[in-house]
Amino acid sequence: MQISPNEDKIPVVGSTSSPQAGSEGLCFCDGQRKVDYVLVFHHRRHSSLRCPLGSTTSQDQLSVVSNGNFPQTVGSDAVSGRGGGILVGEAANAGDVFMELGNARGSDPMEPADHEMHLIRQEFEANLLEAGLEIERDREVKTHGPSFTRIHAPWPVLCREAEFLKIKVPTKASYELKEESGFGSSMSTVWRKMNQPFQPKVSHQDHGSTKFLSHCFSRDKLHLYNITSKDTFFDNATRGRIVYEILRRTVCVRTCQTIGISTLIAKGVYDAAFPLHDGDYKVIGHLEERNDRQALYEEWARYSAFYKFQPIDLVRKYFGEKIGLYFAWLGVYTQLLIPASIVGIIVFGYGVATVDTNIPSLEMCDERLNFTMCPLCDGACDFWHLSTACGTARASHLFDNPATVFFAIFMSLWAVLFLEHWKRRQISLSFSWDLTGIEEDEEHPRPRYETILLQKRQRKQKNKKKKKKSEAAIEKLTWKDRLPGYFINVSSILFMFGLTFSAVFGVIIYRITVSALMAMSPDPETKSNVRVTVTATAVIINLVVILILDEIYGSVALWLTELEIPKTETNFEERLILKAFLLKFMNAYAPIFYVAFFKGRFAGRPGNYVYVFNDYRMEECAPGGCLIELCIQLSIIMLGKQLIQNNIFEIGIPKLKKLIRTLKEKDSPKEKDEERPPQQWNLDYALAPFEGLTPEYMEMIIQFGFVSLFVASFPLAPLFALLNNVIEIRLDAKKFVTELRRPVAVRAKDIGIWYNILSGMGKLSVIINAFVISFTSDFIPRLVYQYMYSQSGTMHGFIDHTLSYFNVSNFKAGTSPQNPDQGDITVCRYKDYREPPWSQDAYQFSKQYWSVLAARLAFVILFQNLVMFLSLMVAWVIPDVPKTIVEQLKREKKLLVNVFLQEEKEKFQLIQSLFVKDATLHPKSQVANPGQAFPILGRYSTLPSGPTSGDGGGGPRARCRAASFSQFSGNISSSPQNTNSKHTAV
C-alpha cells in the first residue's frame, strides 16, 4: 500500500480556527490565503463502528512512503488541531498514491467501498499539490456528515494558468473615450440625468471616460499590468475558474482511470465542488463596505428594485460571462417588449372603440334579421337564432379588426429588430468585457463518455488476448457505439409526439361531448354561452396536461441525450436543448395549432357531417370565426404557464426542497464539531447546486413564441409577457444570489444555439401570422365582400353573404331536431360558401368560396414577401457592429502595437548599453573602427551612430523581434553598408 510522503504537508484544522478565519469564513486558518474552491465528500460509517464522540485520535497519524520508509509524523498539537495547521511544503510526486490510515487503535475501520474512494481522493489531492495548489481540510474525527477540503491557488499558479487560458487583464496604458459634441452631447447629458433614478448604486467598472487597454496575460510582461495587489489582481470569479480548470484536467491514474473533478463527482468520490460566495448577502454595517454579493442583492435581487436597470457588469464580474449574457439578453428582450406592449394596447383599444360601430357585429346581434341556424348536434339540439351569439361576435371584434393586420406586420418587424438590437448589444458587451478574439476553451470528455470508452477498451483488450493480435488503441466512440441510442431517440421522440397529439385529441372529444350536452340544456343562457364555456374549460384541461407533460419531457430529453453519449459538455448541452425545445414546443403549441388551422376545416356540412368513431360530430367554428377561441386558448395557456410553471414552481419547489433539507438536518444527531458557527463553505453547501441556464432560457423562448407566433389573435400578449419578465428578472436574480451555490465563471462570446432558435422562430412567426390573418380571421372575406360583392361598397349584408342555405328535408334519418314546435322551419343557415339547395350544383362550393380562397393565398404570399423584404431592410440598415466599437477596436489595436513597440525599443536600448559597457571594460577586443561594432541606428535610437564597412568584426548586433523592431528602425535595412556587415559573436 503506497501513500505519499506529503500527507503530513496538508494543513489539518481542528474544531477551532483563528478568529480572523472564523469571522470571514473565506480564508484558510491563517486568515490570509483565500479559499478559492471547496471539495465536499461525506463520511459514511456503519453505526456499530463509530468511535466515541470524545475521541481525539486522528486519522492523519500514519503515512507509508512508496519505498517503505516512514516519514516524519505530524506533531500532536497540529494533529489534534491545537496548532492551527501545517504549512504546505513541496508537492508530492504525481505517481504517488497516499492515504490516511484509520484510527491508530483500529477502532474505526473502513468499508471496502469507502476505502477505495478514500484512495482515489488521496491520489487526486496529491496531484493537486503537484500542480501547485494549496490544500487545507478539517480533522476527520466525524462519524458522519460532510467533510470540506479547501483549495487555494497561490500567485505563481494563477499567473501560469492565466497565461494558458489567455485571460485578458487591464494594462497600465489607457486612453480617453471619444465624447460626443454639439446636439448629440446635450441629448446624451439629458438622457443620463433622466435615467439617473433608474441606475443601480454600484461601483462602475468603466471608470468614466477612461478605458484601460487589455491584453492576454503573460508572465513575461508583468511590468505592463497594473498590479497593485497580488491578492486582488485576479477577482474571485477568475480565481475560481482557474482552479476549476486545474481540477477538471487533473488525472487519477493509479487508483482509477479518470480525468477531472466531474468524473469523480459522477463516481461518488466527491459529493460536490464549488467556489465560495463572497460572504453573506445581507448587508451588515455601512453600505460602503458591502461586497459584490451584497451589492447584487441590494440593487438587483430584490423585488423593490424592479424599476432599476440591471448592473450587468457586476453580474458578469461575479457570475461570469455566460450568466451575464443571459441576464443582458433577458433585459434587452424585456425592454423591447415595452413598445410592443404599447402598440398592442392601442390595437386592443381600437377594437374596443369601434365595437359599437362594427357592422358585422351589429348584424349578428340584430334580432330582426332572424337568421335561423342549423342544429349544433344531431337529434337532441334544436334550431337556434344567430342573435344568441351576439356576445361572441362583439368579443371577436376586439381582436379581429383591421388594426390586427398592422399589428402582425409590426410584430414580425419587431422580432427582426429585437434580434438585430441584441447582436449589437452582444458585440458591445464582448468589447467591454474583453471577449473579442478569444478562442474556444478546450473541453475534456464527459464522465459517461469516458466510462463507455473505458469499457470498450477493456472489451477490446480481452478480445485481443484471445485472438493474440496487436491492434491500435481505441481513441473515440464511433457511430456504431451510438446506434442503439440513436434508435431509441428517434422512436421515443415519435412516441412523445404521438402522446401530445393523443392529449389534444382527447380534449377535442371532451369539447364535442360537452358541447352536445350543453346544447340540450333547457336554459337559454347556457345555450348562448356554449362555445365560451367549452373553450375555457377545455383550455384549462389543456394547460394542466401541458404542465404535466412539460416536466416529463424535460426528464425524457435528459435521458435521451445521455443515451447519445456526447463527448463534451457543449455537445451535450446543444443536443439537450434541441430535444427539449422540440418536445416542449410541440407540447405547448399543438392545441393552439389545432384551433388556428384545423378546427372547423373538416367538419363537413349539414346532411354530410364528418364523424369521429361514427358517433361524435366534428366541432365547428363559431359564426364569428375561430379567432376568439384562439385568443382564449392562447391567453389562458400563456398566463397559466407563466403564473404556475415559471413563478410558483420556481418559488415553491426550491422552498420545499430547502424545508426538507432543514428537517433532515434537525433529525440527524449533532456532534461537538458541528456546534460552532457555520463557516461560509457550510452555508454554501446547504444551497442548491447550479444546474445550468437551459430551464431559464427555455421558458423565455416558449414565451417568445406566444408573443410572436400567434400575436395576431392576442394583441395583449406582449403586455402580459412584459409584466411577467419584470418579475422574472428579479426572481432569477434572487435565486442566483441567495439560493444557489456560486457557479464557475464560464467564458462565452454569445448565447449560443439559443440565437439560432430565436431567429428560426422569428421567421416562422411571419408565416404563421400570415395564415392566421388569412385563414383564421374574417379579414380577407370582409375585404372580398366589400370590394367585389357589396352593392353599396360597405359591409352591410356581410353576415347574410357568409351564410349558406340548407333544406331541412335533406337531414339524414335520426339527425334532425326532435322538437315538434319547430316543424314549420324548412330552411336553416350555416357558415360556409356553398350553393343553395335549389341550385343545380346543390351544396357544392360556390364561386365566392374560390374567390375568397384565391384572395387568402394571395394575401399569404404578399404578406410574407412584404415582411421578409422589410426585415432584410431593417437588418441591412442596422449594422451588426456599432460604429463606435469599430473605431475603438482600431484605436486599441494601434495603441497596443505602440505599447509593445516601445517595450521592444527599451529592450534594444538596454542591450546596446550593455554592449557599450562591455566594450569599455574590454578595450582589447575592440576593432580599429569602433563604429563597426554596432549597426546603423534608426531614428529612435539613443546610441551614437558611426560609419560601418563591409569588413571587420565588432560587437554583436542586438537580436530583437524582427517584425516589430523593423517598424521603428527601418533605416537599418535601407542602408547598403549594413547589408554585408559582419559582427563578432560574444
N, C-alpha and C positions, 0 to 999 in steps of 0.2 A: 504493500500500500504506500503510495507516494504522495507526499504533501509538500507544499512549498516552504522553503526556509523563511519566506517573508510573511508567514501567517502572523507572526508577532509584530509586524510592521503596520498592521491596520489598527487604527485607534479603536479601542473598546470602551464605550462610555457607560458609566454606571447609572444608577437611578437618579442621581443629581447632576446637574450641569452647572456651568458657570452662570452667574446672574445675567451676564450680557446675552448669552445664547438663550437663556430661559425667557428673557424679556422679548426678544425678537423672534426666536424660533426659525431664523432664516440662515443661520451660520453654524459652523462646526462648534465644538465645545470651547475652542479658543476665542470665539466671538469675533473672528476676523475673516476667516475663509468662508465664502458664500456656499450655500448648498445649491448647486446648480441642477441636480437631478436626484430623484429618490427611487430606489427599488424596494418593492414590498414583497415579502413572502410570509406564509403562515406556518406557525408551529403546529404540527398535528401529532399529538401524543396520545397513546392509549391511556385511559383513565387510571388503570391499575399500575401504570409505570411512571406516574408523575412523582417528581421529587417534592419534598416538603416545601411549603412556601417560604419558610425561613431559611432555607439552604442558601449559602453564599458561594457554593462551588461554581466554578466557571467551566464552560466548555472550551475555553481558549488556553488550557493549561499545558497542552502537549502537542508538539508538532514533530513529524518524522520527515527527514530530508531524504531526497531520492537516492543519495549514496549510502544511506543507512546511518548517518550521524545524527545526533540530536542537536538542534540549535539551542541558543541561549534562551531560557524560559523568561516569560514576562514577569516583571515584579509583582508581588502580591498586591501592592496598592493599586497598580494600574489595572490588574485583572479584576479586582473587586470594585473598581470604579472610583476609588478614593483619590486616585491620582489624576483624574480627568481623562487622560488618553495618551497614546504614544504617537509621536510624530511619524509620518510616513517616510520610510527610508528608500533604499534602492528597490526598484521594481523586481518582481520575480521573473524568472525565465519563462518564456512563452510556453515551453513544453511542459513545465512543471504542473502537477496537479496537487493542490493542497487541500486538506480537510481538517475539520476540528473534530477531535475525538470526543466521546461523551464525557460525562462526569468521571472524574478520576476514580471515584469509588464504584463506578459501574452501576449506579442506581437508576440511570435513565437511558437504557439502550434504545437505539433507533430501529424502526421497522425497515425492511429491505427497500421499499419504495421511497421512503423518506431519506434513507441513506444514499440512494442513487441521486436523488435531487440535490442532496447536500454536496455530493462530489461535484456535480455539474456547476453548482453555484460557486464553489471554491475555485474551480478552474476558470470560470468566467471572470470572477473578480481578480484573479491573478493576472489574466490577460489585460484587464482594465488598468491594473497597476503598471504592467509592461508598456501600455500605451501612454503612460504619463499622468493618468488621473489619480486623484487622491480620494481615499475612501474612509468613511467612519461609520461605525454601526453600534447598536445597542448591545449591552451584555445580554447574552442569551440564557437567562435563567427562567424565562417564561415556560409554562407548560402548554400554553395555547395562545392563540391570538396572533396579530400581525407583528412582524419584525421589520425594521426600516434600515436600509443601507443607504447612507448619504454619499453623494459624489460631488467632488469639487474639481474644476478644471483650472489648473494654475496658468499663469500668463504665457509661458512658452508653449503649452498645449493649445491655448486659444489662438496664439499667433500662427502656429503651424496649421491648424485646421482652417482658420480663416483664409489662409493663403490657398489651401487645397480647394475650399469651397468657393473661392473667388468672391468673397463678401466685400461689397463696396462700402468704404468708410470715408468720412469727410477729411479733406486735407486742410492745410493751413491757408491755402490760396482761396480767395473769394472774389466775387465781383458784384457790382451793383446791378440789380434788375432794372430794365428799361421801364421808366414810368410814362404813363400817358400824359399828353399835354393838350391844352385847349379845352374844347367842349367835352371830349371823352373823359378827361381828368375830372372835370366838375361833376359829371354824371356818376363816375365811379365813387367820388367822395360822398355824394348824396346817397348813393346806394349803400355804401358801407355804414353811414350813420343810421339809415333806416333799418339795416339788418343787425345793428348792434344789440338790441334787446334779445335777439334770437340766437346770438352766438354763445356757445358754451364757455364757461370761465375756466379754461385750461391753458397751460403754457403753450405758446405757439412754437412749432418746431422749425418754421421757415425763417425766423429771425428778421421779420420785416422785409425790407427791400434788398437785403444782402443774402446771397446764396453761396455756400461753400462748395468748391469743386469736390467731386467724389471720384475715387479710383479703387480698383480692386486691391485688397490688402496684400502687402508684400513685406516680408521681414527685412528685405534689403533697403526699404525706403521708409523706415520708421521715423526718420527725421522730417519727412514730408507731412506726417499726420499730426493733428492737434491733440496729442496725448497729454491730458492734464492729470489723469489718474489711471493707473492700470486696472483698478477695480471697477471703474465706471466707463472705461472707453468702449467696451462691449456691453450693451444693455442686457438685462436678464433674459429677454426672449432670445437674443442671439447666442448667449452662453448656453441656454437650454438646447438650442438647435445644434450647436457644435457638439455637446455631449451626446445628444441623440445620434448624431452621425457616427460617433465612435461606437456607441452601444449597438447600433444596427449592423456594423460590419465586423464586430469582434466575434471570433470563432471559438467553438469548443470542439477540439479535435480528439482529445484523449478520452473523454467521457461519453461524448455523443457527437454525431456528425451534424452539427447545426451551425448556422451563422445568424447572429443578431439577436437582439432582445425580443423581437416579435415572435421568433420561433420558440424561445424559452418560455414566454408567456403562454403560447399556444400549448406547449408541452406540460404546463403546470409547474415549472421550476420557480417562476415568479408569478405573483398574482397581479401585479400592476407595476408600471413605471411611468413617472410623470415629473415635469418640472413644477416648482412651487409657485404659488401665488405670492404677490408682494405684500404679505401680511393680511390683516383683517380688512374687510371692505367698509366697515363703519368708521367714520372719522372720529378720532378721539384727540382732542386738543385743538390747536389752531388750524385753520384751513390751509395756511401757507405750508404746513408741514405734512400735508397728506401725500401718500404715494400714488402711483398711477392707478392702482386698483380702486382706491378711494375716490380719486378724481373721476374715473369712469362711472362709478356707482352714483356719485352725486350729480354729475352733469349729463349722464347718458342713460343709465339703467333704472331710472325712476319714472313712474308714470306722470309725475308732476312736471317733468322736463319734456313733455310731448311736443311742445311748440318750438323747441330749440333745434338747431342744426346738429348733426352728429359730429363728434370730434374724430373724424375718420383717421387723421394722422396718429392720434393717440391710440385708437383701436388697432391700427396696424403695428404700432410700436409694441403694444402689449401682447397681441394675439398672433401677429404675423400677417404677411401679405394676403394669404388665401382667405382668411376670415375678414380682413379689412376690405377686400374686393367684394365679398358677399354683401356686407353692410353698405358699401358705397353703391353697389348695383341696386339694392333694395331702396336706398334713399333716392336715387335718380328715378326709379320706377314710381315711387310714391309721389315725388314732386311733379312728374309729368301727368299723374292722374288728376291733378288739380284742374288744368284746363279742360281735360276730357270730362270731368265731373260737371264743370260749369256749362259746357255745351250740352251735355246730357240733360241737365236740369232745364235748360232753355227749350230743348226739343220736347221734353215732357210738359213743360208749361205751355208750349204752343198747342199741344194736344188738349190740355185742359181748357184753354181759352177758346178753342174752336169746336168743342164737342157739341155745344148747343146750336151751332150753325152748320153742322155737317149734314148734308142732305141724305146720304145713305142711312145714317143712324136715325134721322127723323122719319124716314120712310118705314124703317123696320119697327119703329115704336108707334107708328100711326095705326090705330085700331080700325080706322075707317077703310083702309085698303083691304083688310080682311083676307090675308094670304093664308089659305088652309094648307098646312104642311102634311106630308105623308108620315105614317107612324114611325117612331124611333125603334120599335121592336116588333116582332111578329106576334100576332094574336092578341096578346094582353094590352098592348099600347093602342091608344086612340089617336085620331087625327088631332092636330094642335094648331094654334094660331101663331104666326111668326111674331106678333107683337109681344108674346110672352118672353121672348129672348131679348127684350129691349135693353136690359142691364148689361148683358154680354156684349151687345153691339156698341153701346156707349163706352164701355171699358176698353173694347178693342181699338177704338179710335184714339185713345190716349197714346198707344204705341204704334198704331198702324196709320200713319198720316204722311203727307208729302215731306215733312221735315225728316222722317226716318231715313229716306234715301240720302239726303245730305249728311246725316249723322253717320251712316255706314261708310260713305266716302271719306268723311273726316277721320273716323277711327282707323280706317285702313292706312291713311297717310300718317296718322298718329303713331301707329305701330312702327312704320319705317323711320319716322322722326325719332322715336324712342331708341331704336337700335343705333341710329347714326349718332345721336347725342351720347349714348353710352360708350360707343367706340372712342369718341373724342375724350370723354371723361376718363376712360380706361387708360388711354395713352398719356393723358396729363398726369394721372396718378403714377403710372410707370416711370415717368420722367422725374416727378418729385420724390418718388421712393427709390430712385436709383436702380430701376429694374431694366433699363434699356441695355440691350446687348448681352443679357445674362444667358448662360447656357443651361439646358435642362440638366438637373441633377441625376447622376447615375443611380438607378434603383436596383435594390437587391431582390432576389426572388422571395415570394411569399412563403410562409411556413408550409402550407399544404402542398405547394408546388415542390418544395424541397423534399417533403416526405414521400410523395409519389415518385419523384425522380430517384430517391434513395432505394425505395422498394424495387423499382425497375432495375437498378444497377445490381442489387443483390440477387434478383432472379437471373440476370444475365451471367453473373459470376457462378451461380450454381450450374447453369446450363453449360458454361464454359468448362467447368471442371469435368462434367460428364462427357462433353464432346472433345475435350483436350485441344481446343483451338484457341488461338490468341485473337481477340477482337479489340477494336478500338473502344475506349471508354465512352459511355453514354453522356453526351453533353446537354441534351434537352429532350423534352417530350415532343412527340410528333402528333399529327392529326389522327393517327391510328389510336394513340392513347386517349385522345379526347372524343373519339367517335361515339362511344356509349353516352357520354354526357351531352353531345350534340343531339343525338336521337331523343333522349329524354327531354331536352329543352324544347325541341320542336313539338313533340307530342303533348307536353304539358301546357305549352302556350296555346295550342289549338284547343285543348280541353278547357282552359280558362276562358277563352273566347266563347266556347260553347256554353260554359256556365253563366257568363254575363248575358248572352242572348237568351238563355233559358229564364233568367231572372226577369228580363224585360218582357218576355212573352208571358210569364206568369202574371205580371202586373197588367198586361193587356187583357188577359182573361178576367182578372178582377174587375177592370173597368167595364167590360162588356156586361158581365153578370149584374154588377151593382147598378149600372145604368138602366137595365131592363127592370130591376126590382123597384127602383125609384120612379120610373115612368109609370108603373102600375099603381102608384100611391094615389089615393083619392084627394090628397091635399094639393091644391093648385100651386101653392108657394113652393112645395117640394119639387113639383114637376118643373117649375120655371128655373130652379137652381140645380138641375140635374148635372149639367156639364161642369159648372164651377166646383160643386161638391165632390163629384167623382174625380175630377182632375186634382184637386187639392189633396184628397186622401191618398190617391194613387202616388202622388209625388212624395208624400211623407213616407209611404212604404218604400218607394224607390230610394229615398235618402237613407233609410235605415239599412237597406240592402247594400247600398254603395259604401257606407261607413264600415260595415262588417267585411265586405269583400276587399276593401282597401287594406285593412290590416292583414288579411290572409294573403293578398297579392304581394305585399311588401316582404313577408316571410318567404313566400314561394320564390320571388325573384332572387332573394339572397341565396336560397338553397340551389336554384338552377345555376346561378353564377359560380358557386363553389364547384358544381359538377363539371364546369368547363375547364377548371384548373388554370386560370390565368396566371401568367408568370409574375407580373409586377402589380403593385397596388394601383397604379394608374390604369392598367388594362382592366383590372378587377372593377374599379370604380366606374369606368366608362361602360362596361358591359352591364353592370348592375343598374346604372342609370337608364340605359336603353330599355332593358326589360321592365323595370318598374314603371317607367313612363308609358311604355306601350300598354301594359296591363291597366294602369290606373287611368290613362286617357280613355281607353275603351270602356272602362267601368263607369267613369263619371259622365261621359258624353253619349253613351248608347241610348239611354232613354230620351235625351234631347234630340238626337238624330232621328229617332223614330217619330216623334211628334212633328218635327220640322219637315221631314221629307217623305214619310211613309204613311202616316195616319190619314185615312180618307182617300188615298190614291187608289186603293184596290178594294174598296167596299162594294163596288157594283152599283146597281140602280134598283128602284122598286120593281118587284117582279122577277129580278135576276140578281139577288144579293150573293156575295161571297160568304161562305160559312166556314168556321173553324170547328173541326171534329163533327161536322154535319149538324151541329146544334147551335153554335154561337155565331151570331152575325157580326161581321167585322164592323168596328165602330167608324163613324163618320165625323168630319169636321163640323163645327157649329156653322150656322148660316153666316155669321160674321167672319168666318175664317178660323184657321188653326193658330193664328199668331197670338191670340190672347192666352190660349192653352200653353203655347211655347213659352210665353212670358211667365206664366205661373210656374211652369216646370223649372225654368232657368233660375228664377228668383229664389224659390224655396231650396233647391239643391245648392245653389251658391251660398246663400246666407246660412243654411244649415251646416254645410261643411266648414265654413269659416267660424261659426259660433261653437259648434260641438267639437269638430276634429282639431281645428287649428288652435283654439283657445282653451276649451275645457279640458281636452286631452293633454295639451301641453302644460297646463297648470295643475290639473288634478292628479294625473298619473305620477309625475315626479314627487308631488306632495305625499301620495300614498306610499310610494317606494321608500321615501325618507322616513315616514312613520313606521313602516315595517322594520327598517334597519334600526331605528331607535328602540323599538320594542325588543328586538333581538339582543341589542347591547344591554338593555336593562335586565333581561333574563339571564345573561351569561355572568358567571362569577367573576368578580374583580380581584386582581392581585394588588399587592402593595405597590408594584411598579406603575400601575395604572392610576393610582390615586393622585399623582402630581398633575399640575395643569397641563392640558394637551398642547403639544408643540404644533407648528404650522403644518408639518407633514402628517400629523394625526388628523388635523382638521381637513386637509385636502384629500386625504384618503377616504374620509367619510362622504365626500361629494361623489356625484355620479360621474362616470367616465365619459369623455368626449367621444362620440360615435360618428363624427363626420357631418358634413353640411348637406348631404343628399336629401334628408327629410325637409330641411328648411327651404332649399331650392324647389323641391318637388311641389310643395303646397303653393308656392308663389307662381310656379309655371302653370299649374292647373287653374289657378285664379286668373292668370293672364289669358288663358283660353276662354274663360267665361266672359272676360272683358272684351276680347277681340273677335272671337269666332261667331257668336250669336248676338252681338251687341245691337243689331238692328231690331231685335224683338224686345230688348230691355234696355232703354237708354240710361236708366239709373244704375246700371251695373258698375260703371267707373266710380260713382259716388260711394256705394257700399264697399267697393274694394279699397277706396281711399281711407274710409273710416276704419276698416279692418287693419290696414297697414300701419296707420298711426299707432294703433295698439300693438301690432305685431312687432314693430321695431323695438319698442321698449320691453316687450315680453321676451324677445330673443336676447336683448342686451342684458336684462336681469338674469336670464338663465345662464349666459356665458360668464357673467361676473360673479354671481353668488351661488349657483347651483351645480356648476360643472368644474371638474378639475381643469387646470390650465393645459390647453393643448400645446403641442410642439409648434413653434413658429415655422410655417411652411412657406417657401417662396413660390409665387405664382404670378405670371405676367397677365393672365386673363382668367375669365370664368370657365374656360374650357368648353366642354361639349354642350353646356347649357346655352351658349350663344347660338350654336347651330340649331338647337331645338327651338329657341325663340324665333330665329329667322324663318325656320320652316313653318311655324305656327302663324307668323305674320303673313306669309304668302298664302297659306291655307285659308286664313280669315277672309281674304279678298274673294276667293271662290265661294266659300260658304255664305258670306253675306250677299253675294250676287244671287245665289239660288234662293236664299231666304226671302229677299225682296221680290224676286220674280215669281216664285212658285208658292211660297207660304203666305205671303201677304196678298191683298187685293189691289196693290198699287198698279200693276200692269193691266188687269181687267178694267179698272176705272179709266185709265188713260185711253185704252182701246175704245171703250164705250163713248167717252166724251168726244173723241176726235173722229170716230168712224160711224157710230150708230145713233148718237143723240141728235134729235132733230133741232133742239134749241142750243146745242153746244154746251149744255150744263149737265149736272149729274142727276137731274130729275128723271125718274124711271129706271135708274140703275138696278135696283133690287129686283124689279119685275123682269128686267133683261137677263139677270143671272139665274132665275128660277125656271126650270123646265116643267112640263105638264106630264101627268101620269093618269091613265084611266084606271079607276079602282077595280073595274071588272077584270083587269089583267093580273090581279094578285093570284099567286099560286094558292091552291087549296090549303086552308088552315093557317094562312099567314095574314089574312085580312082582319081588321078590328072586329071584335065580337059585340061591341056596344050597339044595341038596336036603335038608340036615339040618333045615331049618325048615318042612318041608312039612306038619307036623301043626298049625300055627297057622292058625286060622280067623278070628280077630278080633284087630285091633290097635286101639290107642288114639291119639288125637291131641287137642291142646289147642284146644278150641272148645266153644261151646254149640250143639249140633245134635242133631236127633232120631236115635235109633239106627236101624240098617238094618231092624229088624223092625217099625218104626212105619209107619203109613200114609203119613206125610209124611217119608219117609226122607231124611236128610241136609239137611233144612230147618232154619232157625233155630228153636230151641226157645223156650218161654215164659221160661226162665231168661235167655236172651240178651236178650230185650226188657226184662225186669225190671232186669237189670244196666245196660243202655243208658240206661233212664229214670233210674236212680239216678245214673249218671255225669253226665248232663246236668243233673240237679237239683243235684248237688254243684258243678258248674262255676258255675251261677247263684248258688247260696248262697255259695260261696267268694268270688266276685268282689264281690258286694254287701256281704258282711261286711267284706272287706278295704278296699274303697272307703269304706265308712262309717267304719271305724276310722281310715283315712288322713285323711279330712276332719276327724275329731275331733282327731287329732294336729295337723293344720295349723291348726285353729281355736284349740286350747289354747295352742299356742306362737306368740306374736306375732312378726311379721317383724322389727320394730324393738324392741330391748331397751328396757325402761322407763328405765333409767339414761341411755341415749343420748338418748331423747326429752327428758328433763329437762335434760341438759347442752346440747342444742341450743337449747332455750328460754332457758336461762340465758346462753349465749354470745351469742345474738341480743340479749338485753336489755342485756348488758354492752357489746356493740359499739355499740348505739344510744347508751348513756350516754357512751361514749368520744367519739363524733362530736358529740354534743350539747355536751359540754364543750369540744370544739375550736371549735365554732361560737360558743359563749359567749365564749371567749377572743378570737376574731376580732372579735366585736361590741364587746367592751370596748376592744380596740386601736383600732378605728375611732372609737369615741366619744371616746377620749382624744385622738386626732388632731384631732377636731372641736373639742374644748375648747382644745387648744393653738392651733389656727388662729384661734379666736375671741379668744384672749388676744393673739395677735400682731396681729390686725386688728380693733381695737375699733370703728372707724367703721362696719364692715359689720354690727354687731350692731343688732338692733331694740330698741325700748324695753323690752320684756319679754323678757329672755334665755331664759326658760323656753320660749318659743315655738320656739326653735331646735331642740329635741330632742323626741322622742316621749316619751309617758309610759312610764316604765320598769317592767319586770316585777320580780318579787320576787327575781330572780337578778342584777339589775343593780347595779353599784357606783357609778353616776353619781347625783348628786343630782337628785331629781325636782322639778318646778315646774309651776305652772298653765299651761295652754295655752288658747288661744282659737281660734275658727274663722278669724280674720283674721290678717293679718300674716305675714311670712316669717321665716325663721330659718335655722339651719344645716341642711344636708341630713340626711335620715334615713338611717341605715346600711342598705344594701341587702344583706340576708342571704338565705340559703336559707329560703324561706317554710315548707316542710314541717317542717323540723327546728327552726327558730327559734320557730315558734308554740307548740311544746310546752313551752318554758320561759319564754315571755314572752306568755302568753295574756291578761294584763291589758290589753295594748295594744288588742287588738281589742274588748274588752268596754267600753272607755271611750268615752262618747259624744263627749267633746271631741276625741278623736283621729280621729273619722270624717271630719271636714271640714277637718282641719288642712292648712295649706299650708307648704311649705318652699322656701327659696331654693336653687337648684342652684349648685353650686360649679363 
